Amino acid sequence: MESDLTSVDYYFNHSLFGWAIKDAHSRYLYGNPLVCRYFNVNQHQLPGLFDTDLTPDMHNYYDRIRQDDNKILTTHNMSIALKTFDYGRLNRLRSFLVEKRFWQLPDGSDGIICTYMEIANVYFSPFLMPYHTRPFVFNRPAEVFTDKEWEVILLLQCGVKQSVMPDILGVSFSTLRNRLARCCDKTGVTTSAALLRHCNQQGWDNYIPPFFLKKGHVSIN
């Protein structure tokens, strides 16, 4: 397979995106170094593996992925999906837009070429602050707070009432109160309103903690 891909090897290996090729049975035949890094395998381990071998928590959604693959093979239409799983088995959810197209393999059989684009920034902020367009980010903007404390910060940014926050986060009200108190102590403020202003002034108003990422496969078209 590698020798048959000589004409595109350079492009694949130097691309800013992850590239992979599957056969008609949804087995991976090839992956460039970046997509192999996403899956935490080397290029020699990838051939013959399925999505569920690479990303075990995808198992409950695999029927949808196979249906999507079969549709591409039948219609030759492109598919785009949003996939959020524990790629690389790092116990951390990561989201990718995956573009899949029909691809004829060198032996003449049908296959699928997949482009993996990791989502780092998504322009959802107009829904929260129409007058101030900034991208949401998924990497901590600062190490001031723990992930649990960042969850509280996000809910404050969204205007969620403190009486509702414990149900969303699955904690008691006293736990929520302690997290808010720690956030205030760390930033030298005394109220949640002042905490919110401080975070806005620091540019910490657009971070999405891992808690709010949910596993799943969503077809875009």
C-alpha positions as CSV (number, residue, x, y, z in Angstrom):
1,M,0.0,0.0,0.0
2,E,2.8,2.4,0.9
3,S,4.5,2.0,-2.5
4,D,1.2,2.6,-4.3
5,L,0.8,5.9,-2.5
6,T,4.1,7.4,-3.5
7,S,2.5,10.2,-5.5
8,V,0.6,11.5,-2.5
9,D,3.0,10.5,0.3
10,Y,4.7,13.9,0.5
11,Y,1.4,15.7,0.7
12,F,-0.1,13.4,3.3
13,N,3.1,13.4,5.5
14,H,3.4,17.2,5.5
15,S,-0.3,18.0,5.8
16,L,-1.6,19.9,8.8
17,F,-4.5,17.4,8.9
18,G,-4.7,13.8,9.7
19,W,-5.3,11.6,6.6
20,A,-6.4,7.9,6.6
21,I,-7.6,5.4,4.0
22,K,-10.1,2.6,4.6
23,D,-11.2,-0.3,2.5
24,A,-14.8,-1.3,1.7
25,H,-15.0,-3.2,5.1
26,S,-14.1,0.0,7.0
27,R,-10.6,-1.4,7.9
28,Y,-7.8,1.1,7.9
29,L,-5.2,0.6,5.2
30,Y,-3.1,3.7,5.7
31,G,-2.7,6.7,8.0
32,N,-0.3,9.6,7.9
33,P,1.9,10.3,10.9
34,L,-0.6,12.9,12.3
35,V,-3.6,10.6,12.3
36,C,-1.5,7.8,13.8
37,R,-0.5,10.2,16.6
38,Y,-4.2,10.9,17.2
39,F,-4.9,7.2,17.6
40,N,-1.6,6.5,19.5
41,V,-0.4,3.9,17.1
42,N,2.5,3.8,14.6
43,Q,1.9,3.5,10.8
44,H,2.8,-0.2,10.8
45,Q,0.2,-1.0,13.5
46,L,-2.7,0.7,11.7
47,P,-3.4,-1.5,8.7
48,G,-6.3,-3.9,9.2
49,L,-7.6,-2.2,12.3
50,F,-11.2,-0.9,12.7
51,D,-12.3,2.3,14.5
52,T,-13.3,0.3,17.5
53,D,-9.8,-1.2,17.8
54,L,-8.4,2.3,17.8
55,T,-11.0,4.1,19.9
56,P,-12.8,1.5,22.1
57,D,-15.3,4.0,23.5
58,M,-16.6,4.4,19.9
59,H,-18.2,1.0,20.1
60,N,-21.8,2.2,20.9
61,Y,-21.7,4.5,17.9
62,Y,-20.0,2.2,15.4
63,D,-23.2,1.2,13.6
64,R,-23.7,4.8,12.6
65,I,-20.1,5.0,11.4
66,R,-20.5,1.9,9.3
67,Q,-23.8,3.2,7.8
68,D,-22.0,6.4,6.9
69,D,-19.2,4.5,5.3
70,N,-21.6,2.2,3.3
71,K,-23.5,5.3,2.1
72,I,-20.3,6.8,0.8
73,L,-19.3,3.6,-1.0
74,T,-22.8,3.3,-2.6
75,T,-23.5,6.9,-3.6
76,H,-19.9,8.3,-3.9
77,N,-21.2,11.4,-2.0
78,M,-19.0,13.1,0.6
79,S,-19.8,12.9,4.3
80,I,-18.8,15.2,7.2
81,A,-19.2,14.1,10.8
82,L,-18.3,15.5,14.2
83,K,-16.7,12.8,16.3
84,T,-15.9,13.3,20.0
85,F,-14.2,10.4,21.8
86,D,-11.1,9.5,23.8
87,Y,-8.6,9.5,20.9
88,G,-5.3,8.1,21.9
89,R,-6.7,6.6,25.1
90,L,-5.5,9.6,27.1
91,N,-8.7,9.7,29.3
92,R,-9.5,13.0,27.6
93,L,-12.2,13.7,25.1
94,R,-11.1,15.3,21.8
95,S,-13.3,16.4,19.0
96,F,-12.7,16.1,15.2
97,L,-14.5,17.1,12.1
98,V,-14.0,14.1,9.8
99,E,-14.5,14.5,6.1
100,K,-14.9,11.2,4.2
101,R,-14.9,10.7,0.4
102,F,-15.0,7.8,-2.0
103,W,-11.5,6.7,-3.0
104,Q,-10.5,4.1,-5.5
105,L,-7.7,1.9,-4.2
106,P,-4.7,1.1,-6.4
107,D,-6.0,-2.5,-7.0
108,G,-9.3,-1.0,-8.4
109,S,-11.4,-1.8,-5.4
110,D,-13.5,0.8,-3.5
111,G,-12.3,2.6,-0.5
112,I,-12.8,5.8,1.6
113,I,-10.3,8.6,2.3
114,C,-10.8,10.4,5.6
115,T,-9.5,13.8,6.7
116,Y,-9.3,14.4,10.4
117,M,-9.4,18.0,11.5
118,E,-9.1,18.5,15.3
119,I,-11.4,21.2,16.7
120,A,-9.5,23.7,18.7
121,N,-11.6,26.8,18.2
122,V,-15.3,27.1,17.3
123,Y,-17.1,30.4,16.8
124,F,-20.1,29.9,19.1
125,S,-19.5,33.1,21.1
126,P,-22.1,35.2,19.2
127,F,-24.8,33.1,21.0
128,L,-23.5,34.4,24.3
129,M,-22.3,37.9,23.4
130,P,-23.5,39.1,20.0
131,Y,-21.5,42.3,20.3
132,H,-18.2,40.6,20.9
133,T,-17.2,37.7,18.6
134,R,-14.5,35.5,19.9
135,P,-13.8,31.8,19.4
136,F,-14.4,29.2,22.1
137,V,-11.2,27.3,22.9
138,F,-10.7,23.9,24.4
139,N,-7.2,24.4,26.0
140,R,-6.9,26.1,29.4
141,P,-6.1,29.8,28.9
142,A,-4.3,29.8,32.3
143,E,-3.4,27.4,35.1
144,V,-5.1,29.5,37.8
145,F,-8.1,27.2,38.2
146,T,-8.6,23.5,38.3
147,D,-10.9,21.9,35.7
148,K,-13.7,21.7,38.2
149,E,-13.3,25.4,39.0
150,W,-13.3,26.3,35.2
151,E,-16.6,24.5,35.0
152,V,-18.1,27.0,37.4
153,I,-16.5,29.9,35.5
154,L,-18.1,28.8,32.3
155,L,-21.6,28.5,33.9
156,L,-21.1,32.0,35.3
157,Q,-20.2,33.2,31.8
158,C,-23.4,31.7,30.5
159,G,-25.5,33.4,33.1
160,V,-26.6,30.2,34.8
161,K,-28.1,30.8,38.2
162,Q,-26.1,29.4,41.1
163,S,-29.2,27.5,42.3
164,V,-29.2,25.5,39.1
165,M,-25.4,24.9,38.9
166,P,-25.3,21.9,41.3
167,D,-27.7,19.9,39.2
168,I,-25.7,20.6,36.0
169,L,-22.4,19.7,37.6
170,G,-23.7,16.8,39.7
171,V,-22.5,18.3,43.0
172,S,-23.9,19.6,46.2
173,F,-24.6,23.3,46.8
174,S,-21.8,23.3,49.5
175,T,-19.3,21.9,47.0
176,L,-20.3,24.6,44.5
177,R,-20.0,27.3,47.2
178,N,-16.5,26.0,48.0
179,R,-15.4,26.1,44.4
180,L,-16.7,29.6,44.0
181,A,-14.9,30.6,47.1
182,R,-11.6,29.1,45.9
183,C,-12.0,30.9,42.6
184,C,-12.5,34.2,44.4
185,D,-9.5,33.6,46.6
186,K,-7.3,32.9,43.7
187,T,-8.3,36.1,41.9
188,G,-8.5,38.3,44.9
189,V,-12.2,39.2,44.6
190,T,-15.1,38.8,47.0
191,T,-18.2,38.2,44.8
192,S,-19.1,36.1,41.8
193,A,-19.9,39.2,39.8
194,A,-16.4,40.5,40.5
195,L,-15.0,37.1,39.6
196,L,-16.8,37.2,36.3
197,R,-15.5,40.7,35.5
198,H,-12.0,39.6,36.4
199,C,-12.2,36.6,34.0
200,N,-13.5,38.8,31.2
201,Q,-10.7,41.3,31.7
202,Q,-8.1,38.5,31.5
203,G,-9.7,37.1,28.4
204,W,-10.8,33.9,30.2
205,D,-14.4,34.0,29.0
206,N,-14.2,31.5,26.1
207,Y,-12.8,28.3,27.5
208,I,-14.8,25.1,27.4
209,P,-13.7,22.5,30.1
210,P,-13.6,18.8,29.2
211,F,-16.7,18.2,31.4
212,F,-18.9,19.8,28.7
213,L,-17.6,17.7,25.8
214,K,-19.8,14.6,25.3
215,K,-18.9,11.4,23.4
216,G,-20.7,10.9,20.2
217,H,-20.9,10.8,16.4
218,V,-22.9,13.5,14.7
219,S,-23.4,13.5,10.9
220,I,-23.2,17.1,9.5
221,N,-24.5,16.2,6.1
